[in-house]
Structures are given as C-alpha cells and as structure tokens.
C-alpha cells in the first residue's frame, strides 16, 4: 500500500517552500477576504454535482451521512483513483481566501491546486478542515478540491466554503453561460457514443459541461467533447449538453442529437440467463448432471461465496475455493455442457462486501474467484443491514464490480436484492442510483419478489415489482422500455416462502412466460435443492412444501429464453 502520510508531507513541504518564495518576492500586501462563500453548490443540496467535477466519475450526491441539510458528497475511492472532486472559481488577485469544509473518512484532503492543502482522518464522524491561501498578483481563478486516498475507502464531504470576494470585483455572479451549440456525434459503438460541441461563453468563465441522456445527467466534463459509455446495443439515445460556470449558473440546453448504437455481438441486451440456485452446503444437494439431464437447464447460480477471514473468498466461508465439493459440481456441470455464475453474499454469514476493507480489496477477492473458474458472470446477492442497508458498502460493492468488469472484458455483472410489491425499496433505489452515479455498468439488476409480506398474488406481485424496477431503471439511466427490461432479472422462491407465500408450478410458468414476452435478462429461483415435492412439509431446505413433480420448477425455468 502507498504511504499516504509520507507522500502528503513531501507534497506539503514543497508547497510551503514555494509559498515562502512567493511571499519573499511579493511587492504588494495581500488584501483581506470578505466573509462570503463564493463556491457553487457548497452543500450539494441541489442533488447533483454541478459545478463540481470528480475524477473517474467516482463522486456522487448521497442523503446519508450528511453534516447538515439533506445531501452530501460521497467519493468512492479505488486503488488507482483518489476520487478527487474539484471546482474552479473566479478570484481576485493578491487576496487571501479561507477554504474550509466538513469531511469524513480515512485520509481526506482539502486544498487548492498549486497551493496549500490540509488533511485529516475521521472515519466515524464529520471533522472540519480549514486552510488559507493567497492568490498571485495576476491570478483570476483558483481550483479547490477534496479527495480521499488510494485504496483507503469511501469519503464524504459537506458544507465546503471558500470565503472571499468573487472575481471581477465580487458582488455575486448570477449570469448563466450561453447554451453550447453544434452538438454532434463523432462516433459510436454498440455500447458508447462520442460527442462534440462548440464552446459556450460566460461573463466570468465557463468551468464545465454537463452531458444529458434524455433528462438524466450522465457525465460532467471540462472540455467540449465526451464519450458516453455503458449503453445498450441497437438502442436510440437523445443527448443534450449544458454549460455551467464557477458560481453554479447553468445554461439552457444545446441542440439535441439522437444516436442509435451499433448492434451488439452477444453482449449488453444479448445477455440471457436461466440459472436457478444450487447450494452444495445445504439441503441434500442433488447431482447437477441428473438435474440437467432431466430438465434441459444449462446454467446454475452457485451459492454462496463468503469471507473466510481477511477478505479471503471461500464457499460458504468454510469450504475451499477450489478442490472441494463445489469445484466437483462445477466441473460436472461444465462437462455436461453447462456453466455457473457464483453468487457472493446472501442473507447471512461473513460477507466479503461488508468485511473487505476497501473496494480495491473486494475487487481482488472477486478476481480470485474469476481466475479460479474462468467465469463469464458474477452475481452479488446484496441483502440485510450489513450490505443492502449500508450505502457505503453498496458503493464499495459497485465500485469493486466496476473494477473487476474493466479488468475482465466480457464479464457480466449481476446485482440481486429484495423488493417491495411495487418495485425497489429505498435501499434498492439507492443501489440503482449509485450504480448510475459510479458508472458501474451493471448488466442485470435482479429482484427477489418474495418475502415481501404483500399478499398471496405471487404472479401479480412479481409483475408489479418488475414493472416498478423497469420504471426506476428508465428514470435513472434514461433508457426506453426495451432497454430497461433487458437489464432486469427475477429470482423467485419455489413453493412456500419464509412468509408462507405460495408460488405453484403454474404460477412460475406464468412468470416465466411474462419474462419471455418482455425479454428480460435473467430468471432464477431459490433453489434447486428445494425443487422436490413435500406437500404440507413446510419451509425446509430439501423440498418445496407443496405438491409438485421433482425438478418441475427447474424444467419451467429452462424454458426461459428472454
């Protein structure tokens, strides 16, 4: 691991030496800053980042934890990016300014480009940082920043203030830039569109551009070109661009340009997977090849990869990653022409997402499993208060998946989580929003439509939950219906659920038919171990609790084609 303290001290000493030389050569005495915050969106209460820009698209606005108000900045640090978020403002020459802000996290820095900075470590509560600097004799702008440190975990910042007079004599800039013109597409692939436009003008200065897909802001850049990635093949997108200045004034939208991405080659919306859960550590595990031969199923979701200590992956947290019963099952499945997607997490146990110290460490743990089995897909089953209801852990998981996907071209990433009868809950919505903000490029958002205490209509409740998910994906990513459906998965529970909800084979066949007709990406259920009859048997590990044929739910699932 890099030594953040040593590196910071060296940088600070150099800056102090430079500042001393500047003072020694000064002719005019610095002016005194008036106590007025000249930053735009200092507390992130707008709900967006603008006019802040963040490296690696790793910054997002969150509702918890905050120092004051309802919003704060979250920086999802990786091992190669410190998630620096910065803002350029107009300043007056030869004037002293005070930069302050409230931060939380390990090794959080606050400073000005080319000038002074300060840092603290405060992982469990907000702490205030403050530093002063003096502008040069002809300086008219300054860029302030906040960032974390490499591989040291997520940080938060709120109520950032730069006290002093604004540029051009102060008085508060309220004039918005002109709208960018000439927006055009300069290239496209099956998953990206490149854009270019003419620069906007402003009375003080344009500091950046916000790129929109439909009504959703997808990128913020400083120049007049951008590439929007993570798109779906053969899909039409409409883009516009707005300019913003240092005071947070935003222009009108540019002209709109519509672009249809190229056809894919098995990726994006071409990803389809029928993969019921198989658990080697519970419920009289059946022979997977027997099930495959009887039903025609090809894929299985293998449960569960957990932490065996020290962010080390193991099946169920106790069985060896390779060389045990799980690898034997995987070998047999592949020998019979099938394949697997390991599921990380679940409801209980010591989970990697919660226990790995950083997104980089979690990505490393996932990579060990990818390497062990040459995987085509991974599933993160995000549940309970330690992962699903912890927004920082959600961000850690999504950042890790983004890293693993970037390091393994073609790998598909799936997140699985609970739902209400009408769609994602608060934490499900946060998960989706963070995925968009972080640019995680998740292939499939899978809901588990059971144990929601929502009555006995399991077909109606499942469809309503899936439609709610579709609408959330549309509003968050700017997708149309077809694209949103192509990123949806359903993972049900065969027979009796823990809350005595009943999904019969007939109902499951209805759900499968709905899934096929809407061309969703994935269909699964919990679990093949339970896909055996035991009418009146209750909720147990090795049968469904209802009357059915052996492997009947698996046979129905095998008919899912998307």
C-alpha positions as CSV (number, residue, x, y, z in Angstrom):
1,X,0.0,0.0,0.0
2,X,1.2,3.5,-0.7
3,X,2.1,5.6,2.3
4,X,-0.4,8.5,2.2
5,X,1.2,10.3,5.1
6,X,4.7,10.3,3.7
7,X,3.6,11.3,0.2
8,X,1.4,14.1,1.6
9,X,4.2,15.5,3.8
10,X,6.6,15.7,0.9
11,X,4.0,17.5,-1.2
12,X,3.1,19.9,1.6
13,X,6.8,20.7,2.3
14,X,7.3,21.5,-1.4
15,X,4.2,23.7,-1.5
16,X,5.3,25.6,1.7
17,X,8.7,26.2,0.2
18,X,7.1,27.5,-3.0
19,X,4.7,29.7,-0.9
20,X,7.7,31.1,1.0
21,X,9.5,32.1,-2.2
22,X,6.3,33.8,-3.5
23,X,5.9,35.8,-0.3
24,X,9.6,36.8,-0.3
25,X,9.2,38.2,-3.8
26,X,5.9,39.9,-3.3
27,X,5.6,43.7,-3.8
28,X,2.0,44.3,-2.7
29,X,0.5,43.2,0.5
30,X,-2.4,40.8,0.1
31,X,-6.0,42.0,0.5
32,X,-8.3,40.7,3.2
33,X,-11.1,38.3,2.1
34,X,-14.6,39.3,2.9
35,X,-16.6,36.5,4.6
36,X,-18.7,35.3,1.7
37,X,-18.8,31.8,0.2
38,X,-18.1,32.0,-3.5
39,X,-18.4,28.3,-4.2
40,X,-21.4,27.0,-6.2
41,X,-23.4,24.2,-4.7
42,X,-21.3,24.1,-1.5
43,X,-23.5,21.7,0.4
44,X,-24.7,19.6,-2.6
45,X,-28.3,20.4,-1.8
46,X,-29.2,20.7,-5.5
47,X,-29.0,16.9,-5.5
48,X,-26.4,17.0,-8.3
49,X,-22.6,17.5,-8.5
50,X,-22.5,20.6,-10.8
51,X,-20.4,22.7,-10.8
52,X,-18.1,20.2,-9.1
53,X,-16.4,17.6,-11.3
54,X,-15.0,14.3,-10.0
55,X,-12.2,12.1,-11.4
56,X,-13.3,8.7,-12.7
57,X,-17.0,9.6,-12.3
58,X,-16.4,8.4,-8.7
59,X,-18.3,11.2,-7.0
60,X,-22.0,11.1,-6.1
61,X,-24.5,13.0,-4.0
62,X,-26.0,11.0,-1.1
63,X,-28.5,11.6,1.6
64,X,-26.5,9.9,4.4
65,X,-24.3,10.6,6.2
66,X,-24.6,14.4,6.0
67,X,-23.1,17.1,8.1
68,X,-26.1,19.5,7.6
69,X,-29.0,19.7,5.3
70,X,-30.2,16.8,3.3
71,X,-27.3,16.0,0.9
72,X,-23.5,15.4,1.0
73,X,-20.7,14.4,-1.4
74,X,-19.5,10.8,-1.5
75,X,-16.2,9.9,-3.1
76,X,-15.8,6.2,-4.0
77,X,-12.0,5.9,-3.8
78,X,-10.3,3.0,-5.7
79,X,-6.8,1.7,-5.6
80,X,-5.9,3.8,-8.6
81,X,-8.1,6.9,-8.2
82,X,-8.5,9.1,-5.1
83,X,-11.9,10.3,-6.3
84,X,-10.9,14.0,-6.3
85,X,-13.8,16.4,-6.7
86,X,-12.9,20.0,-7.7
87,X,-14.5,23.3,-8.6
88,X,-12.9,26.2,-10.4
89,X,-14.0,29.7,-9.3
90,X,-13.1,33.3,-10.2
91,X,-11.0,35.1,-7.6
92,X,-9.3,38.4,-7.2
93,X,-5.5,38.8,-7.4
94,X,-3.3,39.3,-4.4
95,X,-6.2,38.3,-2.0
96,X,-6.3,36.0,1.0
97,X,-9.0,33.3,0.9
98,X,-10.0,30.7,3.5
99,X,-11.1,27.3,2.3
100,X,-13.0,25.1,4.8
101,X,-15.2,22.1,4.8
102,X,-16.6,19.2,6.8
103,X,-15.2,15.7,5.9
104,X,-15.5,12.1,7.0
105,X,-13.3,9.1,6.1
106,X,-9.8,7.9,6.2
107,X,-7.2,10.4,4.9
108,X,-9.5,13.1,3.4
109,X,-7.7,16.1,1.9
110,X,-8.9,19.6,1.2
111,X,-6.9,22.1,-0.8
112,X,-6.3,24.4,-3.8
113,X,-4.4,23.4,-6.9
114,X,-0.9,24.6,-6.8
115,X,-1.3,25.9,-3.2
116,X,-1.9,24.8,0.3
117,X,-3.8,21.8,1.5
118,X,-4.7,20.0,4.7
119,X,-5.9,16.6,5.7
120,X,-7.4,14.5,8.5
121,X,-8.5,11.0,9.3
122,X,-12.0,10.8,10.8
123,X,-13.8,7.6,9.7
124,X,-16.7,7.6,12.1
125,X,-17.8,11.3,12.3
126,X,-17.5,14.6,10.3
127,X,-14.5,16.7,11.1
128,X,-13.8,20.3,9.9
129,X,-10.8,21.1,7.8
130,X,-9.6,24.7,7.1
131,X,-6.7,26.2,5.2
132,X,-5.9,29.7,3.9
133,X,-4.1,30.8,0.8
134,X,-3.2,34.0,-1.1
135,X,-3.7,34.4,-4.8
136,X,-0.9,35.6,-7.1
137,X,-0.5,39.2,-8.4
138,X,-2.3,38.4,-11.6
139,X,-4.4,35.3,-10.6
140,X,-8.1,35.4,-11.6
141,X,-9.2,31.8,-10.9
142,X,-8.5,29.1,-8.5
143,X,-9.5,25.4,-8.4
144,X,-10.3,23.9,-5.0
145,X,-10.6,20.2,-4.3
146,X,-11.4,17.5,-1.9
147,X,-10.3,13.9,-2.2
148,X,-9.6,10.7,-0.3
149,X,-6.6,8.4,-0.6
150,X,-5.8,5.5,-2.8
151,X,-7.4,2.2,-1.5
152,X,-8.4,3.8,1.8
153,X,-12.2,3.6,1.3
154,X,-15.1,5.9,0.7
155,X,-15.0,9.5,2.0
156,X,-17.8,12.1,2.4
157,X,-17.7,15.9,2.3
158,X,-20.3,18.6,3.1
159,X,-20.7,22.3,3.6
160,X,-17.5,23.4,1.7
161,X,-16.8,27.1,1.8
162,X,-14.3,29.4,0.1
163,X,-14.6,32.7,1.9
164,X,-13.5,35.8,0.0
165,X,-14.5,38.2,-2.8
166,X,-15.5,36.7,-6.1
167,X,-13.7,37.6,-9.3
168,X,-14.2,40.8,-11.2
169,X,-14.8,42.8,-8.1
170,X,-17.2,40.4,-6.4
171,X,-20.9,41.1,-6.0
172,X,-22.1,37.6,-6.9
173,X,-22.3,36.2,-10.4
174,X,-25.9,35.5,-11.5
175,X,-25.4,35.4,-15.2
176,X,-25.7,31.9,-16.9
177,X,-23.4,30.9,-19.8
178,X,-24.8,30.8,-23.3
179,X,-26.0,27.4,-24.5
180,X,-23.5,25.2,-26.3
181,X,-24.1,24.9,-30.0
182,X,-23.3,22.5,-32.8
183,X,-23.7,19.3,-30.7
184,X,-22.9,16.3,-33.0
185,X,-21.9,12.7,-32.7
186,X,-18.4,11.9,-33.8
187,X,-18.5,8.1,-33.4
188,X,-20.3,5.2,-31.8
189,X,-20.0,1.5,-30.9
190,X,-22.5,-1.0,-29.5
191,X,-22.0,0.5,-26.0
192,X,-20.8,4.1,-26.4
193,X,-21.4,7.3,-28.2
194,X,-18.8,10.1,-28.7
195,X,-20.0,13.7,-28.8
196,X,-18.5,17.1,-29.7
197,X,-19.9,20.7,-29.4
198,X,-19.0,24.3,-29.7
199,X,-17.9,26.1,-26.6
200,X,-20.3,28.3,-24.6
201,X,-19.4,31.8,-23.4
202,X,-19.8,33.4,-20.0
203,X,-19.3,36.8,-18.4
204,X,-16.7,35.3,-16.0
205,X,-15.9,31.9,-17.5
206,X,-17.3,28.5,-18.3
207,X,-15.9,25.9,-15.9
208,X,-17.5,22.7,-17.3
209,X,-20.3,21.0,-19.3
210,X,-23.0,18.5,-18.2
211,X,-24.0,15.8,-20.7
212,X,-27.6,14.6,-20.6
213,X,-29.2,11.4,-22.0
214,X,-32.8,12.4,-22.0
215,X,-33.5,14.1,-18.7
216,X,-30.6,12.3,-16.9
217,X,-27.2,13.9,-16.4
218,X,-24.6,11.1,-17.3
219,X,-21.3,13.0,-17.5
220,X,-19.6,16.2,-16.4
221,X,-16.5,17.3,-18.4
222,X,-14.3,20.3,-18.6
223,X,-13.8,20.3,-22.4
224,X,-16.0,20.3,-25.5
225,X,-16.1,16.6,-26.2
226,X,-17.2,13.5,-24.3
227,X,-17.8,9.8,-24.7
228,X,-20.8,8.3,-23.0
229,X,-20.3,4.6,-22.3
230,X,-22.3,1.8,-20.7
231,X,-25.0,2.0,-23.3
232,X,-27.0,-0.9,-24.8
233,X,-26.7,-2.2,-28.4
234,X,-29.2,-1.2,-31.1
235,X,-30.7,1.4,-28.9
236,X,-31.6,5.1,-29.6
237,X,-30.4,7.8,-27.2
238,X,-31.0,11.5,-27.3
239,X,-28.2,13.7,-25.9
240,X,-28.0,17.4,-24.9
241,X,-25.3,19.5,-23.2
242,X,-25.5,22.3,-20.8
243,X,-22.6,24.7,-19.7
244,X,-22.0,25.8,-16.1
245,X,-19.8,28.5,-14.5
246,X,-18.0,28.8,-11.2
247,X,-21.0,30.3,-9.4
248,X,-23.2,27.3,-10.4
249,X,-25.2,29.1,-13.1
250,X,-26.3,26.7,-15.7
251,X,-27.1,27.4,-19.4
252,X,-30.0,26.4,-21.5
253,X,-29.6,23.0,-23.3
254,X,-27.8,22.7,-26.6
255,X,-29.5,21.3,-29.6
256,X,-30.4,17.7,-29.2
257,X,-28.8,14.9,-31.2
258,X,-30.2,11.3,-31.4
259,X,-27.9,8.4,-32.0
260,X,-28.6,4.7,-32.3
261,X,-25.8,2.5,-31.0
262,X,-24.4,-0.3,-33.2
263,X,-25.7,-3.9,-33.0
264,X,-24.0,-5.9,-30.3
265,X,-22.4,-9.3,-30.5
266,X,-23.8,-11.3,-27.6
267,X,-23.2,-8.5,-25.0
268,X,-25.5,-5.9,-23.4
269,X,-29.1,-6.7,-24.2
270,X,-28.0,-10.0,-25.7
271,X,-27.2,-11.4,-22.3
272,X,-29.8,-14.1,-21.3
273,X,-29.5,-16.5,-18.4
274,X,-31.8,-19.1,-16.9
275,X,-29.9,-20.0,-13.7
276,X,-31.6,-21.4,-10.6
277,X,-29.6,-21.5,-7.4
278,X,-27.7,-24.7,-6.4
279,X,-26.2,-24.9,-2.9
280,X,-23.6,-27.5,-2.1
281,X,-23.6,-26.8,1.6
282,X,-27.3,-27.4,2.5
283,X,-30.5,-29.2,1.6
284,X,-29.3,-32.6,0.3
285,X,-27.5,-31.2,-2.8
286,X,-28.7,-33.1,-5.9
287,X,-26.4,-34.3,-8.7
288,X,-26.3,-31.3,-11.1
289,X,-25.9,-33.5,-14.1
290,X,-29.0,-35.5,-13.1
291,X,-31.0,-32.3,-12.9
292,X,-29.5,-31.1,-16.2
293,X,-30.4,-34.3,-18.0
294,X,-34.0,-34.3,-16.6
295,X,-34.8,-30.6,-17.3
296,X,-32.5,-29.2,-20.0
297,X,-31.2,-26.5,-17.7
298,X,-27.7,-25.3,-18.6
299,X,-26.7,-22.6,-16.0
300,X,-26.7,-22.7,-12.2
301,X,-26.2,-19.9,-9.7
302,X,-23.8,-21.4,-7.2
303,X,-24.3,-20.2,-3.6
304,X,-22.6,-18.7,-1.7
305,X,-19.1,-17.2,-1.8
306,X,-18.3,-15.6,1.6
307,X,-15.4,-14.4,3.6
308,X,-13.3,-17.0,5.4
309,X,-11.3,-14.2,7.1
310,X,-9.0,-11.5,5.9
311,X,-11.1,-10.8,2.8
312,X,-10.4,-14.3,1.5
313,X,-13.2,-15.9,-0.6
314,X,-14.4,-19.4,0.2
315,X,-17.6,-21.3,-0.5
316,X,-19.9,-20.7,2.5
317,X,-16.9,-19.1,4.2
318,X,-15.6,-22.5,5.1
319,X,-15.3,-24.8,2.1
320,X,-12.2,-24.4,-0.1
321,X,-12.5,-22.2,-3.1
322,X,-11.0,-25.0,-5.3
323,X,-10.6,-28.7,-4.8
324,X,-13.8,-29.4,-2.8
325,X,-17.4,-30.3,-3.5
326,X,-18.2,-27.0,-5.2
327,X,-15.5,-27.4,-7.7
328,X,-16.5,-31.0,-8.4
329,X,-20.1,-29.8,-9.1
330,X,-18.8,-27.0,-11.4
331,X,-16.6,-29.5,-13.2
332,X,-19.5,-31.8,-13.7
333,X,-21.8,-29.0,-14.9
334,X,-19.3,-27.9,-17.5
335,X,-18.5,-31.4,-18.6
336,X,-22.3,-31.7,-19.4
337,X,-22.2,-28.5,-21.5
338,X,-23.4,-26.1,-18.8
339,X,-21.8,-23.3,-16.8
340,X,-22.2,-21.4,-13.5
341,X,-22.4,-17.9,-12.0
342,X,-21.1,-17.8,-8.4
343,X,-23.2,-15.7,-6.0
344,X,-21.4,-13.6,-3.5
345,X,-23.2,-12.7,-0.2
346,X,-26.7,-13.7,0.6
347,X,-28.7,-13.2,3.8
348,X,-26.3,-14.3,6.5
349,X,-22.7,-15.2,7.1
350,X,-19.5,-13.2,6.9
351,X,-19.7,-11.3,3.6
352,X,-16.9,-10.0,1.5
353,X,-18.7,-6.8,0.7
354,X,-19.1,-5.9,4.4
355,X,-15.7,-7.2,5.6
356,X,-13.2,-6.3,2.9
357,X,-11.6,-3.0,3.9
358,X,-11.9,-1.2,0.6
359,X,-13.4,-1.5,-2.9
360,X,-9.9,-2.5,-4.2
361,X,-9.6,-5.3,-1.7
362,X,-13.1,-6.6,-2.6
363,X,-12.3,-6.4,-6.3
364,X,-9.2,-8.5,-5.5
365,X,-11.3,-11.1,-3.7
366,X,-13.8,-11.3,-6.6
367,X,-10.9,-11.6,-9.0
368,X,-9.6,-14.7,-7.2
369,X,-12.9,-16.4,-7.9
370,X,-13.0,-15.2,-11.5
371,X,-9.5,-16.6,-12.0
372,X,-10.2,-19.9,-10.3
373,X,-13.0,-20.7,-12.6
374,X,-12.6,-18.6,-15.8
375,X,-16.0,-17.0,-15.2
376,X,-18.4,-15.4,-17.7
377,X,-20.5,-13.8,-15.0
378,X,-20.7,-13.0,-11.2
379,X,-23.7,-12.3,-9.0
380,X,-23.6,-10.1,-5.9
381,X,-26.6,-11.0,-3.7
382,X,-26.8,-7.9,-1.6
383,X,-29.0,-8.4,1.4
384,X,-29.5,-7.5,5.1
385,X,-28.3,-4.5,7.1
386,X,-24.6,-5.1,6.6
387,X,-24.7,-4.7,2.8
388,X,-28.0,-3.7,1.4
389,X,-28.9,-1.2,4.0
390,X,-25.4,0.3,4.2
391,X,-25.0,2.9,1.4
392,X,-21.2,3.0,1.9
393,X,-21.0,-0.8,1.4
394,X,-23.3,-0.6,-1.6
395,X,-20.8,1.9,-3.1
396,X,-17.9,-0.4,-2.2
397,X,-19.6,-3.3,-4.0
398,X,-20.5,-1.4,-7.1
399,X,-17.0,0.2,-7.4
400,X,-15.4,-3.3,-7.0
401,X,-17.7,-4.7,-9.7
402,X,-16.8,-1.8,-12.0
403,X,-13.1,-2.6,-11.4
404,X,-13.5,-6.3,-12.0
405,X,-15.5,-5.7,-15.1
406,X,-12.9,-3.3,-16.5
407,X,-10.2,-5.9,-15.8
408,X,-12.1,-8.8,-17.4
409,X,-13.6,-7.8,-20.8
410,X,-16.8,-9.6,-21.5
411,X,-17.5,-10.5,-17.9
412,X,-21.2,-9.9,-17.0
413,X,-22.1,-8.4,-13.6
414,X,-25.4,-9.0,-11.7
415,X,-26.7,-7.5,-8.5
416,X,-29.5,-9.2,-6.7
417,X,-31.6,-7.6,-4.0
418,X,-35.0,-7.6,-2.3
419,X,-38.0,-5.7,-3.4
420,X,-41.5,-4.5,-2.4
421,X,-44.6,-5.5,-4.3
422,X,-44.4,-2.3,-6.3
423,X,-40.7,-2.1,-7.1
424,X,-37.4,-1.3,-5.4
425,X,-37.5,-0.1,-1.8
426,X,-35.5,3.0,-0.6
427,X,-32.3,1.0,-0.4
428,X,-33.0,-0.7,-3.8
429,X,-33.4,2.8,-5.3
430,X,-30.2,3.9,-3.7
431,X,-28.4,0.9,-5.1
432,X,-29.6,1.7,-8.7
433,X,-28.8,5.4,-8.3
434,X,-25.3,4.7,-7.0
435,X,-24.7,2.3,-9.9
436,X,-25.5,5.1,-12.3
437,X,-23.5,7.7,-10.4
438,X,-20.4,5.5,-10.2
439,X,-20.7,4.3,-13.8
440,X,-20.7,0.7,-12.6
441,X,-22.2,-0.5,-15.9
442,X,-24.2,-3.3,-14.2
443,X,-25.6,-5.8,-16.7
444,X,-28.5,-7.1,-14.7
445,X,-30.5,-5.8,-11.7
446,X,-32.2,-8.9,-10.3
447,X,-35.1,-8.5,-7.8
448,X,-36.2,-11.3,-5.3
449,X,-40.0,-11.0,-5.4
450,X,-40.9,-13.0,-2.3
451,X,-40.9,-12.5,1.5
452,X,-42.3,-9.0,0.9
453,X,-45.4,-9.7,3.1
454,X,-47.5,-8.4,0.3
455,X,-50.3,-10.9,0.0
456,X,-50.9,-14.1,-1.9
457,X,-51.0,-13.0,-5.6
458,X,-47.4,-14.1,-6.4
459,X,-47.8,-13.6,-10.2
460,X,-49.4,-10.1,-9.8
461,X,-46.9,-9.0,-7.2
462,X,-43.9,-10.3,-9.1
463,X,-45.0,-8.5,-12.3
464,X,-45.8,-5.3,-10.4
465,X,-42.4,-5.4,-8.7
466,X,-40.6,-6.0,-12.0
467,X,-42.5,-3.1,-13.7
468,X,-41.5,-0.9,-10.7
469,X,-37.9,-1.9,-11.3
470,X,-38.2,-1.2,-15.0
471,X,-39.6,2.3,-14.3
472,X,-36.7,3.1,-11.9
473,X,-34.1,2.0,-14.4
474,X,-35.8,4.2,-17.1
475,X,-35.8,7.3,-14.9
476,X,-32.3,6.7,-13.5
477,X,-30.4,5.8,-16.8
478,X,-32.6,7.4,-19.4
479,X,-33.4,4.1,-21.0
480,X,-36.5,3.2,-23.0
481,X,-38.8,0.3,-22.0
482,X,-37.0,-2.3,-24.1
483,X,-33.5,-1.4,-22.7
484,X,-34.8,-1.3,-19.1
485,X,-36.4,-4.8,-19.4
486,X,-33.1,-6.1,-21.0
487,X,-31.4,-5.2,-17.7
488,X,-33.9,-6.9,-15.4
489,X,-33.7,-10.2,-13.6
490,X,-36.2,-12.1,-11.5
491,X,-35.2,-14.6,-8.8
492,X,-38.2,-16.2,-7.1
493,X,-38.7,-18.8,-4.4
494,X,-40.4,-22.1,-5.5
495,X,-43.2,-23.4,-3.4
496,X,-43.6,-21.9,0.1
497,X,-41.6,-18.8,1.0
498,X,-40.4,-18.0,4.5
499,X,-43.6,-15.8,4.9
500,X,-45.9,-18.7,3.7
501,X,-46.4,-17.1,0.2
502,X,-47.1,-19.8,-2.3
503,X,-45.7,-20.0,-5.8
504,X,-47.0,-23.0,-7.6
505,X,-45.5,-24.5,-10.8
506,X,-48.4,-23.0,-12.7
507,X,-47.7,-19.5,-11.3
508,X,-44.0,-19.9,-12.0
509,X,-44.8,-20.8,-15.6
510,X,-46.9,-17.6,-15.9
511,X,-43.9,-15.6,-14.5
512,X,-41.6,-17.3,-17.0
513,X,-43.9,-16.5,-19.9
514,X,-44.1,-12.9,-18.8
515,X,-40.3,-12.8,-18.6
516,X,-40.0,-14.1,-22.1
517,X,-42.6,-11.8,-23.5
518,X,-40.9,-8.8,-22.0
519,X,-37.4,-10.0,-23.0
520,X,-35.8,-9.6,-19.6
521,X,-32.2,-10.8,-19.0
522,X,-32.3,-13.4,-16.2
523,X,-34.6,-15.9,-14.5
524,X,-33.6,-17.8,-11.3
525,X,-35.2,-19.2,-8.2
526,X,-34.2,-20.4,-4.7
527,X,-33.4,-23.2,-5.0
528,X,-32.8,-26.5,-7.0
529,X,-32.3,-28.2,-3.6
530,X,-35.9,-27.4,-2.8
531,X,-37.3,-28.4,-6.2
532,X,-38.8,-31.7,-4.9
533,X,-42.4,-32.4,-3.6
534,X,-43.4,-32.5,0.1
535,X,-47.0,-31.3,0.3
536,X,-47.5,-30.0,3.8
537,X,-43.8,-30.2,4.5
538,X,-43.4,-26.5,5.4
539,X,-40.4,-24.4,4.5
540,X,-37.4,-26.7,4.6
541,X,-34.1,-27.0,2.8
542,X,-34.7,-30.1,0.6
543,X,-38.3,-29.7,-0.7
544,X,-40.8,-27.1,-1.7
545,X,-43.5,-27.6,0.8
546,X,-46.1,-28.2,-1.9
547,X,-47.3,-30.8,-4.3
548,X,-45.2,-30.8,-7.5
549,X,-43.1,-33.1,-9.7
550,X,-39.4,-33.5,-9.0
551,X,-37.4,-30.7,-10.7
552,X,-40.6,-29.2,-12.1
553,X,-39.6,-25.6,-11.3
554,X,-36.2,-26.2,-12.9
555,X,-37.8,-27.5,-16.1
556,X,-40.0,-24.5,-16.3
557,X,-37.0,-22.2,-15.8
558,X,-35.2,-24.0,-18.6
559,X,-37.9,-22.7,-20.9
560,X,-36.7,-19.1,-20.3
561,X,-35.1,-17.7,-23.4
562,X,-35.6,-14.0,-22.9
